[in-house]
């Protein structure tokens, strides 16, 4: 790399950096620093030093990769291998779709890699981290030579940590009319990949799917819902391709209604139900806005034994978090009013701007609005393949709460 430029930071940042926070915002950078995106720099802050990659635009100017030495290919391969080893229990359980690299959580800020069968899908969240895409792809193949192909996905904003916690940042879009899925290494993916998750089978179309094809962060929460479903009527809102619905059906739910407004999701859910050989007679799909259908059900007095709410993120910026809390309160109030007294509400938030305490507060407000009492019986966050550094609270974006809904005493 040669001699790296040095960037001096305010000493007030030292404690946060020493604790492992991987971001330096542009407002903390000296005004005279001008570097091309993708440049490595040595950062000094009091007695602390580290090495980071520079971005010429966006709120995050530097992402810290190492405190020991400038990253090279050998360093990158070690990080990829460490992430591979962490996911070993998932592979041992026969799970074939998981997040192989979770950016900041695996020491590679601004980069994620999802594994679908023998295809890896990489996403970069800045111009600087995009310069590492080829080296990351090579490291993936070095660590697992059975990998058939590596793709780079240029996607619209979705639900997971980097989309919500990077404020204005998002995966880079290709210029002009270039395809959103770009071939990097090996073979391109087929039109459909069938993956296995706790014995259930899901069809994934990487060329057309939202994000990279399946919301991997809810895998263990879906399995938990299965344990609650026996004999219950279930309403699954924001169902996407039916993840929670499939687990509820396998868990013995007597009826499952999936709801989502997305085009083609009803057919995709039906395909997944068929792949897993579940009873399609116990399932129906409503292609409609979830808020509208919940309001309709409230007006009709219709209720279910288990209501699942897994909406997209409601806030991209910190200043939007109060509006997001109000949206969560409104949604969950509607959901509670559709739960049979003594039934269950399973509700989630993927908005990083709304932390666990704020989400519980929104649920309390929802209970007051709905005139219901919510008794929390289970809380969870992200699974094994979405680790969170202790010094990076922004990385814990997913909240999942299950509660019993009762009428006021």
PyMOL commands that set and color helices and strands:
alter all, ss='L'
color gray80, all
select helices_A, chain A and resi 11-18+26-28+73-86+88-92+103-106+127-130+133-143+161-165+216-226+243-250+265-275+280-282+290-300+318-337+356-370+393-395
alter helices_A, ss='H'
color red, helices_A
select strands_A, chain A and resi 5-8+23-25+40-45+48-54+60-66+97-102+111-116+119-124+149-153+181-186+193-197+200-204+233-237+255-259+283-286+304-310+339-349+372-380+399-407
alter strands_A, ss='S'
color yellow, strands_A
deselect
rebuild
show_as cartoon
